[in-house]
Amino acid sequence: MVFVHELGHFFTARKLGVKAEEFGFGLPPRIGGWKKIGGKWKFFLGNEPPEEIQSEDTIYSLNWLPIGGFVKIKGENGPSTGSGRENGEPEDSFAGKKIWKRATILSAGVIMNVVLCFFCLSLAFFIGAPQIVDQPQEGAAVADQKIQIVAVVKDSPAEKAGLQVGDILLEIDGQKFAAIEAVQEFVGGKEGKVMPIAVDRFGERKDFAVAPVKLSETGKAGFGVGLANTGVVSYPWYAAIWLGLKSTIFLAWQIILAFYTLIKNAIIGVPLGVDLAGPIGIAVMTGKVARLGFVHILQFTALLSMNLAIINFLPFPALDGGRVLFLIIEKIKGKAVNQKVEQIAHTIGFALLMILIVVVTGRDFFKFKDSFINLWHKIIS
């Protein structure tokens, strides 16, 4: 996702006449790279190209840390002369371009993440994505129908027993069911009776013992779960594109609302009510999603890509949105913000972001330490 993000900056800068000094896969230190010399590509090892292939062309580098990528754009850190932006700068410098061009280059990474989200969702709808299928899907093919837990009531017998959202119901008290109504009728007459329940969780069978209780919501006995008929639904390509577009817009709006609620609650002192995850948490969740199959990876990638796009466009220093904010201020004032002031703001913003990442990563480590312990036991065994 970071690689796609940087690819957006790279191509847009090139299209608008700004030189990209380096485009790298992964993060430095550099393993090696390619440069075009006299119409031919030359490969070099190490951090610096040897003298015989020195040129002004872009370096396409491969780096030791395989996490995303980066693009180094000429003049992105401000004017190279003392004459200010748009004056005295080389033609191929970012600092010498008009405000709208600089804003377009800065926004291109976010736009590419939104495009990636749209592509992943559209592809998922086309090849078949899990959905609730209570209503007939016009023009769609439905396969692998099952009864799945979509909600667990707090402090219910189901929650106390360990049932989770996403569990696929296999059998209750040795019986299999094809319809939710049949499950409700069967369980409704078994109040207080402890019954074995088998579910499928991430491809593994899990067994529990649960006793139904009378629920105030229905007046009948139940475990305290919400059930839904789900299946893998695939659409024609034209319908998949339209659904991908609608889902992209819906996902963006939901994430924006979540951030708004998060920031508002933090300001007024209300408990956040959400959990944050850093690189470790995302890695653990990715591992769980990967076990569910390729379509689930597509959907998870779409979610993370849209999340990255919105975070990166927040008007916070060091982020793309923060840099665009300084361009807006420049447009309003009619002159560039003092370069030292802007650099200090971005440095402070970057430091705060790094502190947040360290704190969240530390919480993730303790939260998911059991996963690391299990992985270590598998390695040494």
C-alpha positions, 0 to 999 in steps of 0.5 A: 500500500505504501509502495502504491502510494509512493508510485502515485507521487512518482508518476504525477511528479514526472507528468508535471515536469518534476524530476524524481531523483530516486524511486525505491522499493523498501526503505534504506539502506540500499542494496543496489539500483538501476540507472539508465545510461545512454539508453541502456539500463545499468545495475549497481550494488551498494549505496552509491552508483560507481563513477562510470554510471553517474548520471542525472537520471532517476535511480530505481533502487532496491532496499534492505527493509522490504516495507513499502517504498519511497520517492525522492523528488527534486526540491521537495524540501524547499527552494535550493536558492534564497529567492523563494518558490517559483523564482530562481528554481530549476524548471524540474524542481518541485519548489519551482512549480505553481501551487496547484501542481505541488498540491496535485503531486502531494495528493497523488499518493492518497488518490492512488490509495483510494484507487487501490481500495476501489480496485480490491473491492471491485475484484472481490465482488467479481471473483466472489465475496462473502455476504449476507444472502437473506435477499436474492441477489439479482444477476449474482451467483451464490455459493457456499451458503452457511449460517454465521454468527454476526453478533454476540450479546454482552454477558450472554451465555455465548460470550461467556462460552467463547463464541465469537463474531464470524464463527460458522455454525456447524452443529448444535447438540449433534444436529446440523441446520440449513435455516436460521428459523430451525436453529431458533426453534430448536434452541427455544425449547432447550432453556437451561440445557447445556448443549455442545456447539461446534463452529468453524473458526478460521478453518478450524473446528472449535467445540463449546458447551452452552446453556440457552437462557430466556432472552428479554428481547425475544421472550424465548430461550437463546444463546445470545447471538445474532445469526445470518445466512451468508455465502460467497456472492460473485457479480458480473464485471459491470456490476462488480465495478459499480458495487466496488465504487459504492463500497469505496465511498461508503467505506471512506465515509465510515472511516471519516466518521470514526476519526471524527468521533475519535478526535471529538471524544479525545477533546471532550475527555470521553473514553475512546471506545475504539482500539488502535493497532500498529504494525504488530497488530496489523501483522497479526490481523493480516495473518488471521485474514490470510487464513480465510482466503484471498478474497478476505485479503482483498477486502482487508487490503481495501480497508487498510488502503482507505484508512492510510489515504484518510490518515495521510490527508489529515491536516497534520504536519509531516503528513501529505495533508499537512504539507497541502495545508501549508500550500493553502496558507501560502495561497491565502498569504500570497507568499510562501511560509518561512521554510524554517518554520515549515521544516520545524513543524514537519519535524515536530509532527514526525516526532509525535507520529513516531512516539504514537507508533512506539506507544501503540506498538508496545501495546500491541506487543503485550496484547498479542504476546501469546501469538509471539510465544506460540510462533516461537514454540513452533520455530524451536520445535 
